[in-house]
Amino acid sequence: MRLLLVEDDRMIGEALRAALRPEGFAVDWVRDLAAARAALGSERFDLVLLDLGLPPGGPGAATAPEADGLSLLRELRQRSDTTPVIVLTARDGPGDRVRGLDTGADDYLVKPFEFDELTARIRAVLRRQGGHAQPVLRHGAITLDPATRQVQVGSEPVLLSAREFAVLEALMQRPGALLSRAQLEDKLYGWGEEIESNAVSVYVHQLRRKLGAERIGTVRGVGYFLTPVDAA
Ligand code: CA
């Protein structure tokens, strides 16, 4: 899962990024409206965490007044971009909340908030976005529940690290498709994070050990795919 974090407060941004990574989210962090606009124009994110009071960024930014994250949300929805957005803000008047939700926010969290509440809301929004009553992904004997982060082979629970889970989730979202190492790295790392060169192959190795070696196929130098083994 790839998140865009739009937050100008360095302390909050760093804390959120540090806390979300171990949960298996790749976090791209931008600190002004212009950078957020550019990111959303060029990449697809699974979810956006959006602060409201933001520097505008871009040319003339030094003299411009503080901009409003809601204008970015409005632009997204006007071009029918349905990327889920959770607004994070210190503004907590009921009018602000209504305005945020009316503009197309999927949820609204008032600072300061508990980190556990944020991750719970992220999962709830992602579940709703999928529109699934049963968000569980299945491939043959493997089931993966993005909401509870539980993986099973048959009826046996399998314990995965956050990053092993992220790799498996990416493969299970497109069963049978060949995903390149770069595509899988995209699910694991935010911008500017140092990518360990063999990380994906290490996680695939671990997944094979835990799920059964035959379940993940390799096309050497190209990528990985879930094999149709025991797929009913
Ligand atoms: Ca702010």
Residues whose N, C-alpha, C, O or C-beta is under 5 A from the ligand:
A	BS01	CA	D8 D9 D51 G53 L54
